[in-house]
Amino acid sequence: MGAIRTTLLVCLLGSAIYVYLEPIPDAIEIPWKLKFLTHVARINMRLTSIIPEGLSAWVGSVILETGKSTGPNVFYEDTTYGGVPVRVFNNKQDGEKAAKRPAILYYHGGGWTFGSIDMYHPLTAEIAKETGSVVISVEYRLAPEHIFPAAIDDCTAATVGFLQHLEDFNVDPTRVAIMGDSAGGNLAAAVAQRLTFMPQYKDLPKLRMQVLIYPCLQAFDFQTPSYQQNGDYFTVMLDKIMMADFWAVYLNNRPSLKIPMSANRHTSAKMKGSSLVKKCLSHDLIPDEFKQTGYDTPWTDFGDKGIYDEIKGVLLNPDFAPLMREDLKGLPEAYILTAEYDVLRDDGIIYAKRLEKAGVPVTWKHYKKGFHGMFCQKDGPFASPSGGCATADFYEFTKKYL
């Protein structure tokens, strides 16, 4: 027993030293709390991949039930739409006068590999309470068991299924939004494009809004200013290697691709200089204020054509990477949140600028001290001044415009 205790203390001390020594941006909010929580989150992700499935499920159920108890008391029920499991939050009180209501479909984050409606229960319940909307949280299939396009297919099916049953909750068909954070933001942008441009959905109610919370929208260029400036910080929830790993697993469950992807070797020199890439991913769309420090114009005369030829069918697919769609005209109004200390910052900025050029109304909210993961429940573990401001801004906007 003494040896076990000593080993545990050594491990804890080693972790504490590791967290202390890891660099973090000077101006970021809650730096020490963020260091600790990032370290714990990454350890937990590693553990869930190596401990027995039964034990992992038990630990997860304890954590998630605790999470549900911390959320606001909003009535909810679990059901399915389009064959996809969903959780529907309906904050309508008994005796409340029947009136048409807005609705928000929420796709959770987690790099397409983890996360669930249980994990996001506190946030989605809070959104329902604060906005007065019916909120539908979607339990889409996860990689690596289910690679692209499983997640986008599930989110599309659930959304279409709900749009066909709006009367069940007295939802106003002109006041339906879709929303997601990180990987969920990717899915929200892709669903908005599908429902706008695919002819089989032309008779459905049109989406009022797409809400993209620090979305990941392309896996072609890992040398944007935000990737260069924030990609090596291990303690801001998401670094370049981790994001490349998520993309590689979601694409075709080949984690080995994360190294060439993170170094921009997964694309060909010819394609880097193509008119498509210049139109869809130009760094010129990013305001100069985001390029003042820590950014160099990337080289484009290199790449691995073999890798690129193998994956280009998915890499350039707007269902996978919504920024790769050339024509964005006609998409629903967008609310886009970006955070300064986030490798995904510039994905959101480029999309906001391109949507504006296409005539789509855009509200772009940028938080100069924010970080990936800041948008959370008011008293959640990652709560911060910028995060509190971000949620308050979103609730105010939604009440006014949805």
Secondary structure, 3 states (H helix, E strand, C coil): CHHHHHHHHHHHHHHHHHHHHCCCCCCCCCHHHHHHHHHHHHHHHHHHHHCCHHHHHHHHHHHHHHHHHHCCCCCEEEEEECCEEEEEECCCCCCCCCCCEEEEEEECCCCCCCCCCCCCHHHHHHHHHHHCCEEEEECCCCCCCCCCCHHHHHHHHHHHHHHCCHHHHCEEEEEEEEEEECHHHHHHHHHHHHHHHCHHHCCCCCCCEEEEECCCCCCCCCCCHHHHHHCCCCCCCCCHHHHHHHHHHHHHCCHHHHHHHHCCCCCCHHHHCCHHHHHHHCHHHCCHHHHCCCCCCCCCCCCCHHHHHHHHHHHCCCCCCHHHCCCCCCCCEEEEEEEEECCCHHHHHHHHHHHHHCCCCEEEEEEEEEECCCCCCCCCCCCCHHHHHHHHHHHHHHHHHC
